[in-house]
């Protein structure tokens, strides 16, 4: 299988990731923070090492402010539900994933309002429009680092600076940016950031994290065992244990730590440029194909994602044909971001998303282009 579905989860993973996970499972996998024996202590040390590696990747000074979650969705919910309160207002964009838009919709029941700033047809958002949408009670600006459907990169620096000047929380959904963009939380004035372990960080599924800047307080959205303050009936609001209730997925987190270290050594910007170059090669070929529509900005303004449709055939059918006939994995449909599809003009039909990864090659891109051309010709 030629894999071009890295926007959903990256594949393959660095070889050493599985090795450190297996070592944990077979050699020392005690419950971290729950016991004082050697196996428990070793697991806790390895989890802390993973936390530091993840923090280093984003220039996070205090690794304890990195809360491990099972995915970006959980991290976004923790940041949104744990921070906002009745009377607050939030500014977001039309390019957001449902993991942002649905929690904000749910918060309306608790007296939290939000304004959605519309992007243009290429999925790009104006910083000026975001600033104009703010109100006196705007507590948070939340936006994706890059669109999950068409890859358009967002003006993080401009919005982060504006939020810092006005004293508002800047919350970034880095699901499509972590590992392929320079997301220095200090340079970009990011106050909170949610990100997955299993996409650009090349880690295992079931991992994610939320970064919370020192000085920001969150209410836990889940209560339970923390390994600390066990005699108290109340959940301790201590980072990170108070927000990681229950037994964590230590083997996967340790695997994530390995992969995050791998990405740090290679360089997120290096990986990002490589993936963008592959998509540039793809779009140079298919933008001139009659009957093939390409959405979103041109390469250079987006990540390694291309969103397309072949006129006369549904996105789902194209996806099936690529898989069954050509052995190529892509994703067709609405990608959990219906409003973003409405913004760029694919609300009625969805689209095919092609997302490149570090392990893809130019030869695979060329084979994909030939397959798309063959599918198009078969309709004539």
MOFENBEL-V918513 format. One record per helix or strand. SS is the DSSP state (H for helix, E for strand). FROM is the first residue (numbers start at 1). TO is the last residue. If there is no record, write none. Layout:
# MOFENBEL-V918513
ss = <SS SS>
from = <FROM FROM>
to = <TO TO>
This chain:
# MOFENBEL-V918513
ss = <E E H H H E H E H E H E E E H E E E E E H H H E E E H E E H E H>
from = <2 5 15 38 63 66 72 89 98 113 127 138 146 152 156 169 178 181 192 208 241 250 268 292 302 305 315 328 331 338 351 362>
to = <3 5 28 57 65 69 83 93 110 117 133 144 146 153 166 173 178 181 196 212 243 266 286 295 302 310 326 329 333 344 355 378>
